[in-house]
Amino acid sequence: MSSWSYGVILAIAGVVAIVLLVDLVRDRSAQDAHFIGLAVLEVAVVAQLVVGAVALARTDREVEGAVFVSYLVTVVLVPIVGAFFSLAERSRVGTTILLLAVATVAGLELRLWDVWVAGRG
């Protein structure tokens, strides 16, 4: 797995989180711009899923394959589930749900990187 994809995803998550936090403080419900940011994040994590699966198949590291793949899949599912629940609650709570989803993606990314780096031996 490459460090650039890790950095790009954390940067996107950070920008989206700041926008969501500002709108949460302004007491705004989830807007289309929030979902566009979440969609950009989703495209990045889907690309990471593909790159990560290929990297896992080509590496000779001692990486816990099942754990690594489960983190990759979970990172892809979190923004989708967050968007679904946010659409169900079209109030300030929906914005909070999106913020939690983005924060969860960032946290999972940190753990995903730890699992990958631990395989260096």
Summary of the structure (lengths in Angstrom):
residues: 121
radius of gyration: 15.2
end to end distance: 15.4
largest distance: 49.9
contacts: 378
relative contact order: 0.19
helix: 83%
strand: 0%
